[in-house]
Amino acid sequence: MAIVPLRSEKLLVATALSTGVALLCAMTHASAQQTADDGSSTLLDTIVVPAGKRARLGAEDARALREADFRASSSVRTVTREEIKQIGPGRPDNILQTVPGVFTQGQARMPGVSVNVRGMQDFGRTNVSIDGARQTFQYTTAGPMGMAFIDPALIRGVSIAKGTVATEGGAGSLGGIVNFRTLELDDILTGGKNWGAEATTTYGTNGYNWSGTLAAGARNDRISGIGALSFRDSGRYRDGNGKYADQTGQDLVSGLAKVGLQLSDEQTLDLGFIRYHNEFALNSTEFDANVTTLTAKHRYDPDSDLVDLRTNAYYNKTKVNQYWFTGNLIAGEDIDYNNDSFGFDVSNVSRFSAGGVALALKYGMEGTWDRVRTEETGPDTHQTSSGWTPSGNRSIVSGFAEMTATKGMFDLTAAARIDHFSLSGSGNNPTTGTGGMPAVPAGPFSVDKSETAVSPKVTLAARPAPWLSVYGSYGLGFRPPAITETLMANRHPGFVGNFVRFYPNPFLEPERSKGWEAGANLVFDNVLRTGDGLRLKGSYYSSEIDDYIVSMQGSCVAATCFYFDNVAGTSKVKGFEMDAAYDAGFAFAGLGYHHIKADLPVPSAGLGVFAGPPKQVWTLTAGVRLFEDRLTLGGRVRSVSESVYGGQASTGTPPSGVEPYRLYDAFASYKVSDNLDLNFTAENLTDKVYKPGMTADSMNGPGRTLKFSIAARF
């Protein structure tokens, strides 16, 4: 059926989430009060949390998190809560714009985020997760072939690891890991209180309109809980020419609930629930996106150097309804894309010494399972959508081990992971291929394939001076084929389907990468004045991918066929990244820069849009803190070089160019009191007319946009 603004349904969702928030807070507050009544503690006493037990990223010290980035012997980056506030994100994409080597590809009308790390994106090449829950939703389109849905109002941090990852989270990934951290209790509590609430309201120009977030929670020495509810109702924006960008609004409601349990002095258990609901339109279709995420995290950390055991599990259900309300192809078609994902990881760290060498051994396993089901009703008798986004099952189960040996100024880390992949499904091949097409007979077919790969990685790091550390690493990666890449089979919708078909390829080989990286960290204190700090991190990397999978155009009997295939030869990506930060307390500055050369195959036209990441991107942020840090004023400049999109590998059609652009932003925040904050952001101050880099459509980016928010805590 057609999608209309489901106000009644959204009211029910909002009511349910609000009730859950209230009940959660009431139960936790009552538990805390009962403890106080028993005389064992006082409700408003500050809870002193043992290090490594109940401590969470929500209680972040922004400088400490960034300090860890600048001392790590790998390319890692944390986007802190403070940075997110300065950006004032209207989309999840905005949060990643200051990170070197990371870009996003999207459509102005699509609120989902598709992350590109060092040229790697789509079909799991970069692992994008929310609170550790991997996001694997994909539907076949002319845009990005994979995206994650998350409300930016609930994001409080992002952790990024670039390159192959040998331990948990690295299964099937070549580009790295991007994990969005959502709101936690310590994000809203102030002054050592054990209960509290926070209400944030944001008003914006240029179609942002209004958004609001309400969060509340409480804790005692054994249990903590938080609930949050977020609304947003935005309209279409104008570009720098004052022209409206149609269908760029969204109607979003989301919420979360989290409970933390201190099971004993050695054990903690954290449970999480996130709900996302959004309505938006794209070209001739209306979308209704629903995502439910459940997480469970257990840690056992006794008083032993040999045991630090962590177990994490998640379930993620994404259901996206697409209704074709107009058009000559399949007007009236109603499609449900269902993606159910389950995953876990278990790891332990043992620390000991032998022969004067300090050793740390991390070992464990992880697994992820995807179940995709596409269902449709309507006038399309061929049910083409269920063929180009096919149903199927895919899993990766891995074991890993990583040993770090430290002697003097040297650290040597050797790691290896074993990945076992399996994929199964069936379909109906609409035609017979000719020439070099995969040999799949016309008619029903089924696939049940599996493969195992071993991927080692080694890193050598040295600290020749207190202010300098250098490192070098070499590792292999493994990315097995996705369900759509393997099973896609049907005809094109409408009359065009008589001449255009989609063709399966059960013979795909996994992508395999080998790459190296060399980097250095420089840490200087008391540079210009006592107490200031200058941090620099730079790295050069090179990666080669064999059997890269891309959509191709081929010939079939009386038709043109589109299919996925391995590209012969080696695809190469190399680049340089730099991250710098200076902080003197009253003043701060940061610089991010990357230069990348991505020699990657171009997909066929209309089946995934190739968009090479901009070759050069630099972002400069600077500001001051005044009146005992109560007032922060700053600005940001972001320069993006030319990028490309479109083109076609099989026909040799070159991609088109996206012009370079430079944007200027400003931000300000004022802490009226410990319980009241004011925040202001201005994006694209000069009203620049531009097309975003890696765009998946021809629409200009937003013109000048002003946002003002007020956050009150109780």
VEXTOR-113157 format. One record per residue (C-alpha): z negated, y negated, x negated; residue number from 1. Coordinates in steps of 0.02 Angstrom, whole numbers, plus 50000, padded with zeros to 5 digits. Example, Ala and Ser with C-alpha at 12.3 -4.5 7.8 and 13.67 -1.06 7.14 Angstrom:
# VEXTOR-113157
R     Z     Y     X   i
R 49610 50225 49385   1
R 49643 50053 49316   2
# end
This chain:
# VEXTOR-113157
R     Z     Y     X   i
R 50000 50000 50000   1
R 50020 49820 49947   2
R 49881 49739 49849   3
R 49805 49585 49927   4
R 49650 49491 49871   5
R 49520 49621 49914   6
R 49377 49501 49946   7
R 49278 49626 50049   8
R 49295 49761 49916   9
R 49248 49639 49779  10
R 49099 49582 49880  11
R 49041 49763 49893  12
R 49063 49787 49705  13
R 48970 49625 49669  14
R 48831 49671 49790  15
R 48812 49843 49714  16
R 48806 49773 49538  17
R 48685 49635 49587  18
R 48572 49762 49672  19
R 48577 49871 49517  20
R 48532 49723 49407  21
R 48386 49677 49518  22
R 48320 49855 49530  23
R 48339 49884 49344  24
R 48245 49725 49300  25
R 48111 49757 49431  26
R 48080 49934 49370  27
R 48071 49882 49189  28
R 47962 49731 49227  29
R 47847 49839 49333  30
R 47833 49966 49193  31
R 47790 49828 49071  32
R 47661 49756 49191  33
R 47581 49926 49218  34
R 47563 49948 49031  35
R 47478 49779 49023  36
R 47362 49826 49167  37
R 47312 49983 49074  38
R 47255 49873 48932  39
R 47371 49952 48806  40
R 47473 49793 48781  41
R 47499 49619 48849  42
R 47660 49582 48942  43
R 47703 49425 48845  44
R 47654 49491 48674  45
R 47795 49497 48549  46
R 47854 49675 48519  47
R 47872 49706 48333  48
R 48018 49826 48317  49
R 48018 49948 48170  50
R 48170 49921 48060  51
R 48306 50045 48100  52
R 48223 50106 48260  53
R 48244 49988 48409  54
R 48336 49856 48308  55
R 48507 49823 48382  56
R 48657 49717 48343  57
R 48610 49608 48491  58
R 48467 49537 48387  59
R 48595 49482 48262  60
R 48571 49363 48121  61
R 48748 49296 48104  62
R 48727 49258 47920  63
R 48660 49433 47885  64
R 48807 49515 47973  65
R 48934 49411 47880  66
R 48839 49439 47717  67
R 48862 49626 47740  68
R 49050 49598 47762  69
R 49061 49505 47598  70
R 48969 49642 47503  71
R 49058 49794 47575  72
R 49176 49896 47467  73
R 49306 49901 47606  74
R 49400 49785 47723  75
R 49274 49755 47862  76
R 49246 49602 47970  77
R 49116 49556 48100  78
R 49152 49426 48233  79
R 48980 49357 48275  80
R 48907 49288 48434  81
R 48910 49114 48360  82
R 49096 49125 48322  83
R 49133 49187 48498  84
R 49041 49038 48570  85
R 49143 48920 48462  86
R 49305 48999 48523  87
R 49256 48998 48707  88
R 49376 49141 48744  89
R 49477 49145 48904  90
R 49554 49311 48850  91
R 49492 49451 48735  92
R 49639 49410 48620  93
R 49562 49241 48576  94
R 49409 49322 48497  95
R 49514 49407 48362  96
R 49619 49257 48313  97
R 49515 49210 48160  98
R 49517 49384 48082  99
R 49639 49409 47937 100
R 49755 49558 47960 101
R 49722 49569 48147 102
R 49839 49506 48281 103
R 49867 49544 48465 104
R 50025 49575 48563 105
R 50024 49536 48746 106
R 50101 49460 48898 107
R 50036 49299 48973 108
R 50018 49384 49141 109
R 49929 49539 49075 110
R 49740 49522 49045 111
R 49731 49683 48944 112
R 49724 49668 48755 113
R 49837 49764 48635 114
R 49770 49751 48457 115
R 49877 49759 48300 116
R 49788 49791 48135 117
R 49897 49780 47980 118
R 50053 49814 48083 119
R 49981 49967 48171 120
R 49965 49968 48361 121
R 50000 50072 48518 122
R 49968 50256 48552 123
R 49804 50256 48455 124
R 49868 50193 48288 125
R 49722 50071 48298 126
R 49566 50136 48382 127
R 49505 50005 48506 128
R 49336 50041 48584 129
R 49204 49957 48692 130
R 49024 49996 48643 131
R 49094 50145 48548 132
R 49195 50212 48696 133
R 49377 50234 48645 134
R 49504 50148 48757 135
R 49664 50252 48773 136
R 49747 50184 48930 137
R 49936 50173 48920 138
R 50079 50148 49041 139
R 50262 50140 48995 140
R 50335 49966 49000 141
R 50443 49844 48905 142
R 50282 49772 48833 143
R 50140 49845 48731 144
R 50118 50033 48748 145
R 49929 50033 48760 146
R 49791 49911 48805 147
R 49606 49890 48836 148
R 49529 49796 48982 149
R 49367 49700 48949 150
R 49290 49542 49019 151
R 49274 49414 48877 152
R 49119 49343 48962 153
R 49025 49504 48920 154
R 49078 49515 48737 155
R 48944 49469 48610 156
R 49020 49535 48448 157
R 49164 49632 48370 158
R 49158 49749 48220 159
R 49321 49787 48131 160
R 49361 49915 47996 161
R 49538 49903 47928 162
R 49636 50047 47854 163
R 49604 50233 47872 164
R 49424 50280 47916 165
R 49359 50445 47849 166
R 49205 50460 47961 167
R 49170 50436 48147 168
R 49297 50335 48244 169
R 49440 50375 48125 170
R 49519 50518 48222 171
R 49705 50489 48249 172
R 49698 50311 48182 173
R 49805 50234 48044 174
R 49766 50048 48062 175
R 49577 50053 48081 176
R 49442 50027 48213 177
R 49406 49877 48325 178
R 49245 49893 48426 179
R 49194 49763 48555 180
R 49005 49749 48578 181
R 48949 49696 48750 182
R 48795 49599 48806 183
R 48625 49671 48758 184
R 48447 49625 48801 185
R 48411 49535 48637 186
R 48559 49421 48672 187
R 48465 49337 48815 188
R 48280 49346 48766 189
R 48205 49198 48674 190
R 48037 49150 48601 191
R 47975 49327 48583 192
R 47973 49355 48771 193
R 47985 49530 48844 194
R 48077 49480 49002 195
R 48203 49348 49045 196
R 48365 49299 49129 197
R 48517 49198 49082 198
R 48644 49112 49195 199
R 48806 49042 49123 200
R 48934 48940 49217 201
R 49100 48884 49142 202
R 49224 48760 49215 203
R 49395 48734 49138 204
R 49557 48641 49157 205
R 49736 48706 49151 206
R 49708 48852 49269 207
R 49547 48918 49194 208
R 49455 48856 49348 209
R 49283 48938 49354 210
R 49184 49085 49287 211
R 49002 49133 49298 212
R 48887 49263 49220 213
R 48712 49313 49270 214
R 48606 49429 49161 215
R 48425 49482 49172 216
R 48316 49610 49085 217
R 48144 49659 49026 218
R 48059 49776 48901 219
R 47896 49849 48844 220
R 47856 49959 48696 221
R 47943 50112 48772 222
R 48082 50054 48887 223
R 48204 49910 48899 224
R 48337 49866 49024 225
R 48469 49736 49057 226
R 48594 49706 49195 227
R 48735 49579 49204 228
R 48865 49522 49328 229
R 49018 49416 49290 230
R 49147 49329 49401 231
R 49307 49238 49362 232
R 49440 49164 49475 233
R 49578 49081 49375 234
R 49750 49016 49419 235
R 49914 48988 49331 236
R 49916 48877 49177 237
R 50038 48744 49117 238
R 50123 48747 48948 239
R 50138 48596 48834 240
R 50285 48533 48936 241
R 50180 48532 49093 242
R 50278 48679 49165 243
R 50180 48808 49264 244
R 50174 48985 49199 245
R 50184 49084 49359 246
R 50075 49238 49390 247
R 49953 49196 49249 248
R 49798 49195 49357 249
R 49673 49335 49382 250
R 49533 49381 49501 251
R 49401 49468 49397 252
R 49229 49539 49430 253
R 49135 49646 49305 254
R 48960 49701 49265 255
R 48852 49810 49156 256
R 48683 49894 49151 257
R 48594 49963 48997 258
R 48431 50056 48973 259
R 48346 50087 48805 260
R 48211 50220 48786 261
R 48092 50240 48639 262
R 48067 50428 48660 263
R 47948 50436 48512 264
R 47917 50346 48349 265
R 48068 50440 48279 266
R 48187 50447 48426 267
R 48282 50322 48532 268
R 48404 50344 48676 269
R 48519 50208 48742 270
R 48617 50226 48904 271
R 48755 50107 48959 272
R 48865 50074 49110 273
R 49010 49950 49118 274
R 49119 49913 49269 275
R 49279 49809 49265 276
R 49388 49759 49414 277
R 49535 49639 49402 278
R 49682 49591 49512 279
R 49838 49510 49439 280
R 50027 49506 49456 281
R 50167 49541 49333 282
R 50349 49506 49377 283
R 50390 49607 49534 284
R 50227 49702 49539 285
R 50044 49678 49583 286
R 49908 49764 49485 287
R 49732 49819 49525 288
R 49640 49875 49367 289
R 49475 49971 49376 290
R 49381 50033 49223 291
R 49215 50126 49220 292
R 49130 50162 49054 293
R 48975 50267 49025 294
R 48892 50281 48854 295
R 48743 50376 48783 296
R 48676 50350 48606 297
R 48535 50451 48530 298
R 48455 50426 48359 299
R 48329 50537 48271 300
R 48260 50451 48116 301
R 48101 50535 48054 302
R 48007 50488 47897 303
R 48127 50585 47787 304
R 48268 50532 47673 305
R 48364 50687 47723 306
R 48377 50654 47909 307
R 48454 50507 48001 308
R 48541 50594 48145 309
R 48648 50499 48271 310
R 48733 50570 48424 311
R 48848 50467 48534 312
R 48945 50516 48690 313
R 49053 50421 48813 314
R 49157 50440 48970 315
R 49290 50312 49012 316
R 49392 50311 49171 317
R 49536 50189 49190 318
R 49631 50179 49354 319
R 49769 50050 49370 320
R 49866 50032 49531 321
R 50040 49956 49522 322
R 50130 49903 49681 323
R 50312 49850 49677 324
R 50316 49715 49810 325
R 50496 49662 49781 326
R 50651 49702 49680 327
R 50804 49810 49699 328
R 50737 49957 49600 329
R 50587 50032 49690 330
R 50518 49899 49807 331
R 50374 49974 49907 332
R 50326 50101 49773 333
R 50138 50125 49750 334
R 50084 50201 49583 335
R 49914 50252 49517 336
R 49894 50273 49329 337
R 49736 50375 49296 338
R 49667 50399 49121 339
R 49504 50495 49099 340
R 49434 50500 48923 341
R 49282 50590 48854 342
R 49220 50583 48675 343
R 49074 50613 48561 344
R 49021 50601 48380 345
R 48874 50676 48286 346
R 48829 50624 48109 347
R 48684 50637 47989 348
R 48647 50544 47827 349
R 48546 50626 47689 350
R 48488 50525 47539 351
R 48427 50604 47377 352
R 48451 50595 47189 353
R 48505 50713 47052 354
R 48514 50681 46865 355
R 48479 50497 46884 356
R 48618 50476 47012 357
R 48575 50413 47187 358
R 48670 50512 47318 359
R 48704 50480 47502 360
R 48789 50617 47602 361
R 48857 50582 47776 362
R 48928 50727 47875 363
R 48968 50765 48055 364
R 49103 50790 48185 365
R 49187 50698 48326 366
R 49300 50738 48471 367
R 49403 50646 48600 368
R 49491 50714 48755 369
R 49617 50621 48864 370
R 49673 50676 49037 371
R 49817 50574 49108 372
R 49875 50588 49288 373
R 50009 50477 49367 374
R 50026 50482 49556 375
R 50147 50385 49665 376
R 50205 50365 49843 377
R 50346 50264 49917 378
R 50534 50260 49938 379
R 50576 50325 49763 380
R 50617 50507 49798 381
R 50631 50542 49612 382
R 50456 50474 49576 383
R 50519 50399 49415 384
R 50355 50316 49366 385
R 50266 50483 49354 386
R 50402 50535 49233 387
R 50404 50387 49115 388
R 50212 50384 49110 389
R 50189 50572 49121 390
R 50033 50673 49161 391
R 49961 50779 49022 392
R 49811 50823 48913 393
R 49777 50779 48732 394
R 49628 50807 48618 395
R 49576 50780 48437 396
R 49425 50869 48364 397
R 49371 50824 48189 398
R 49246 50866 48055 399
R 49207 50747 47912 400
R 49101 50726 47758 401
R 49073 50577 47643 402
R 48973 50575 47481 403
R 48927 50415 47389 404
R 48859 50427 47211 405
R 48778 50272 47134 406
R 48743 50255 46949 407
R 48710 50085 46872 408
R 48842 49964 46930 409
R 48960 50098 46996 410
R 48981 50178 47167 411
R 49098 50325 47190 412
R 49134 50380 47368 413
R 49231 50539 47405 414
R 49269 50586 47584 415
R 49377 50704 47685 416
R 49409 50736 47868 417
R 49491 50883 47958 418
R 49579 50840 48121 419
R 49636 50970 48246 420
R 49754 50904 48379 421
R 49816 50985 48540 422
R 49930 50924 48679 423
R 49987 51008 48840 424
R 50086 50960 48994 425
R 50245 50988 49089 426
R 50390 50895 49170 427
R 50569 50903 49226 428
R 50706 50857 49105 429
R 50841 50768 49208 430
R 50990 50804 49096 431
R 51058 50888 48940 432
R 51064 50797 48774 433
R 51217 50789 48663 434
R 51241 50756 48479 435
R 51077 50743 48384 436
R 50963 50742 48538 437
R 50813 50861 48541 438
R 50864 51031 48608 439
R 50774 51030 48776 440
R 50868 51117 48919 441
R 50888 51026 49083 442
R 50759 51073 49215 443
R 50573 51112 49212 444
R 50487 51121 49042 445
R 50311 51140 48976 446
R 50228 51097 48811 447
R 50074 51169 48727 448
R 50064 51120 48545 449
R 49930 51095 48413 450
R 49914 51052 48229 451
R 49779 51031 48096 452
R 49777 50906 47954 453
R 49661 50866 47809 454
R 49645 50683 47758 455
R 49546 50642 47600 456
R 49492 50469 47542 457
R 49413 50407 47382 458
R 49338 50237 47338 459
R 49274 50173 47170 460
R 49170 50013 47170 461
R 49087 49916 47030 462
R 48967 49768 47018 463
R 48995 49696 46844 464
R 48896 49538 46888 465
R 48773 49489 47024 466
R 48906 49377 47100 467
R 49053 49496 47086 468
R 49100 49667 47154 469
R 49269 49751 47146 470
R 49335 49908 47227 471
R 49488 50018 47244 472
R 49526 50155 47369 473
R 49659 50283 47409 474
R 49671 50386 47568 475
R 49779 50485 47687 476
R 49796 50464 47875 477
R 49854 50571 48022 478
R 49915 50511 48194 479
R 49975 50649 48312 480
R 50103 50616 48450 481
R 50043 50543 48615 482
R 50069 50615 48789 483
R 50205 50490 48837 484
R 50296 50508 48672 485
R 50307 50696 48700 486
R 50325 50722 48887 487
R 50418 50569 48954 488
R 50560 50635 49065 489
R 50647 50568 49220 490
R 50782 50448 49272 491
R 50779 50259 49278 492
R 50728 50191 49450 493
R 50861 50131 49571 494
R 51049 50148 49558 495
R 51038 50126 49369 496
R 50958 50298 49363 497
R 51129 50377 49389 498
R 51173 50323 49213 499
R 51006 50300 49122 500
R 50883 50442 49093 501
R 50718 50471 49000 502
R 50712 50625 48891 503
R 50565 50727 48821 504
R 50536 50778 48641 505
R 50412 50921 48617 506
R 50466 50936 48435 507
R 50386 50774 48373 508
R 50296 50783 48206 509
R 50133 50688 48178 510
R 50137 50525 48082 511
R 50058 50540 47910 512
R 50009 50394 47801 513
R 49955 50369 47623 514
R 49890 50205 47562 515
R 49788 50114 47433 516
R 49688 49955 47431 517
R 49610 49848 47295 518
R 49485 49711 47332 519
R 49351 49596 47265 520
R 49197 49509 47336 521
R 49125 49350 47262 522
R 48953 49289 47312 523
R 48889 49120 47250 524
R 48727 49033 47294 525
R 48669 48854 47262 526
R 48848 48796 47230 527
R 48844 48614 47285 528
R 48664 48599 47339 529
R 48507 48704 47342 530
R 48514 48837 47476 531
R 48701 48836 47511 532
R 48815 48986 47491 533
R 48998 49021 47458 534
R 49072 49192 47500 535
R 49247 49255 47460 536
R 49330 49420 47501 537
R 49507 49467 47454 538
R 49608 49627 47462 539
R 49783 49690 47432 540
R 49842 49846 47522 541
R 49996 49955 47533 542
R 50030 50094 47657 543
R 50175 50215 47679 544
R 50200 50309 47843 545
R 50309 50464 47854 546
R 50383 50523 48020 547
R 50347 50359 48109 548
R 50376 50384 48296 549
R 50479 50258 48393 550
R 50581 50252 48553 551
R 50767 50283 48526 552
R 50929 50276 48623 553
R 51041 50430 48626 554
R 51179 50515 48725 555
R 51162 50641 48865 556
R 51288 50719 48982 557
R 51359 50576 49086 558
R 51211 50463 49045 559
R 51123 50359 48914 560
R 50955 50432 48866 561
R 50797 50353 48798 562
R 50672 50460 48705 563
R 50544 50457 48564 564
R 50584 50528 48393 565
R 50524 50530 48214 566
R 50613 50406 48102 567
R 50681 50484 47942 568
R 50613 50416 47780 569
R 50459 50311 47745 570
R 50402 50157 47839 571
R 50304 50034 47733 572
R 50172 49901 47762 573
R 50090 49797 47627 574
R 49995 49635 47622 575
R 49858 49523 47557 576
R 49705 49462 47652 577
R 49572 49333 47612 578
R 49413 49286 47703 579
R 49305 49142 47642 580
R 49148 49059 47709 581
R 49039 48915 47651 582
R 48873 48869 47731 583
R 48756 48730 47679 584
R 48650 48731 47835 585
R 48701 48559 47896 586
R 48886 48597 47866 587
R 48994 48754 47869 588
R 49175 48805 47842 589
R 49278 48963 47849 590
R 49454 49012 47800 591
R 49550 49167 47850 592
R 49722 49207 47780 593
R 49841 49353 47781 594
R 50015 49386 47715 595
R 50097 49545 47778 596
R 50265 49629 47757 597
R 50290 49763 47889 598
R 50448 49865 47865 599
R 50432 49963 48027 600
R 50566 50038 48141 601
R 50622 49939 48293 602
R 50603 50028 48462 603
R 50746 50041 48585 604
R 50772 49892 48700 605
R 50665 49896 48857 606
R 50550 50037 48803 607
R 50408 49954 48712 608
R 50440 49785 48633 609
R 50440 49779 48445 610
R 50350 49626 48384 611
R 50322 49615 48199 612
R 50158 49529 48157 613
R 50181 49353 48088 614
R 50207 49362 47902 615
R 50078 49227 47867 616
R 49930 49168 47970 617
R 49789 49055 47913 618
R 49642 48987 48010 619
R 49527 48850 47948 620
R 49363 48818 48038 621
R 49239 48681 47991 622
R 49091 48596 48071 623
R 48922 48512 48054 624
R 48749 48547 48124 625
R 48644 48395 48168 626
R 48474 48354 48240 627
R 48385 48505 48168 628
R 48533 48616 48213 629
R 48525 48572 48397 630
R 48699 48492 48396 631
R 48852 48579 48323 632
R 49020 48491 48308 633
R 49175 48571 48235 634
R 49360 48604 48239 635
R 49486 48737 48199 636
R 49667 48739 48139 637
R 49773 48895 48158 638
R 49944 48909 48079 639
R 50059 49054 48126 640
R 50223 49086 48037 641
R 50382 49151 48117 642
R 50372 49323 48198 643
R 50501 49434 48283 644
R 50522 49532 48443 645
R 50656 49638 48526 646
R 50799 49722 48437 647
R 50843 49906 48438 648
R 50834 50035 48299 649
R 50965 50159 48358 650
R 51100 50027 48386 651
R 51056 49916 48239 652
R 51024 49765 48351 653
R 50920 49639 48251 654
R 50761 49568 48325 655
R 50747 49388 48384 656
R 50635 49259 48307 657
R 50478 49174 48373 658
R 50461 49000 48300 659
R 50310 48958 48191 660
R 50174 48848 48265 661
R 50010 48763 48223 662
R 49868 48738 48348 663
R 49716 48624 48339 664
R 49554 48663 48429 665
R 49383 48580 48440 666
R 49211 48641 48491 667
R 49038 48570 48519 668
R 48872 48640 48574 669
R 48704 48560 48608 670
R 48537 48648 48627 671
R 48447 48539 48753 672
R 48295 48653 48742 673
R 48256 48831 48696 674
R 48311 48879 48871 675
R 48462 48766 48900 676
R 48626 48760 48804 677
R 48782 48656 48833 678
R 48949 48711 48761 679
R 49120 48628 48753 680
R 49287 48692 48687 681
R 49459 48612 48680 682
R 49609 48724 48644 683
R 49780 48662 48590 684
R 49722 48481 48577 685
R 49896 48414 48542 686
R 49974 48502 48693 687
R 50091 48597 48579 688
R 50238 48689 48657 689
R 50245 48861 48576 690
R 50275 49045 48606 691
R 50129 49153 48545 692
R 50166 49261 48395 693
R 50205 49442 48438 694
R 50243 49389 48616 695
R 50301 49526 48733 696
R 50387 49403 48851 697
R 50476 49236 48843 698
R 50335 49129 48913 699
R 50259 48982 48820 700
R 50075 48982 48778 701
R 49948 48873 48871 702
R 49947 48686 48843 703
R 49788 48585 48816 704
R 49640 48674 48895 705
R 49463 48604 48907 706
R 49311 48710 48951 707
R 49131 48659 48980 708
R 48990 48783 49003 709
R 48804 48776 49033 710
R 48687 48921 48994 711
R 48511 48922 49062 712
R 48377 49051 49017 713
R 48222 49087 49116 714
# end
